[in-house]
C-alpha cells in the first residue's frame, strides 16, 4: 500500500468514527429533548427503585431538568434547536 492509499484509508476511518459520534450525539439530543418535554408538561414522573415504583419529588424533577438541559446543550446543534 502506498502512502496515498494509507492516507485515504486513515481518512475513511476517521470519517466513520466522526459519523458514529454524530449519530450518538443526535440520539442523545433527541432523548434529552423528549425528557425535557415530559418534565415541562407537568406530568408526575414515576420511577422504579429497589423493585418499587415511586414518584419523583419536585427537587428530583428540578435536578433531572438541569441534567437534561445540559445534555441537550452539549449534544443538540444550535441551528436545529426547537
C-alpha positions in Angstrom: 0.0 0.0 0.0 1.5 3.3 -1.0 1.4 6.5 1.1 -1.6 7.9 -0.7 -3.7 4.8 -0.1 -2.7 4.7 3.6 -3.8 8.3 4.0 -7.1 7.6 2.2 -7.7 4.6 4.4 -7.0 6.6 7.6 -9.3 9.4 6.3 -12.1 6.9 5.8 -11.6 5.5 9.3 -11.7 9.0 10.8 -14.9 9.8 8.9 -16.6 6.6 10.1 -15.7 7.5 13.7 -16.9 11.0 13.3 -20.2 9.7 11.7 -20.7 7.4 14.6 -20.1 10.2 17.1 -22.6 12.5 15.3 -25.2 9.7 15.3 -24.7 9.3 19.1 -25.0 13.0 19.7 -28.2 13.1 17.7 -29.7 10.3 19.7 -28.6 12.0 23.0 -30.2 15.2 21.8 -33.5 13.6 20.9 -33.6 11.7 24.2 -32.9 14.9 26.2 -35.5 16.9 24.3 -38.1 14.2 24.8 -37.4 14.0 28.5 -37.4 17.8 28.9 -40.8 17.9 27.1 -42.1 15.4 29.5 -40.8 17.3 32.5 -42.1 20.6 31.2 -45.6 19.1 30.7 -46.0 19.0 34.5 -46.8 15.3 34.5 -46.0 13.3 37.5 -42.9 11.2 36.8 -42.7 7.7 38.1 -39.5 5.6 38.5 -38.7 2.2 39.8 -36.3 2.0 42.7 -35.4 -1.2 44.6 -38.2 -3.0 42.8 -40.8 -0.5 43.9 -42.4 2.4 41.9 -42.4 5.9 43.3 -42.9 9.4 42.0 -40.1 11.9 41.7 -40.1 14.7 44.2 -40.1 18.4 42.9 -36.4 18.6 43.9 -35.6 15.4 41.9 -37.5 16.8 38.9 -35.5 20.0 39.1 -32.3 18.0 39.2 -33.4 15.9 36.2 -34.4 19.0 34.3 -30.9 20.5 34.8 -29.3 17.3 33.7 -31.4 17.0 30.5 -30.8 20.7 29.7 -27.0 20.2 30.0 -27.2 17.1 27.8 -29.3 19.0 25.2 -26.9 21.9 25.3 -23.9 19.6 24.7 -25.5 17.4 22.0 -28.0 19.5 20.1 -26.8 21.7 17.2 -27.7 25.3 17.8 -29.3 25.6 14.3 -31.6 22.7 15.0 -32.9 23.9 18.3 -36.7 23.6 18.7 
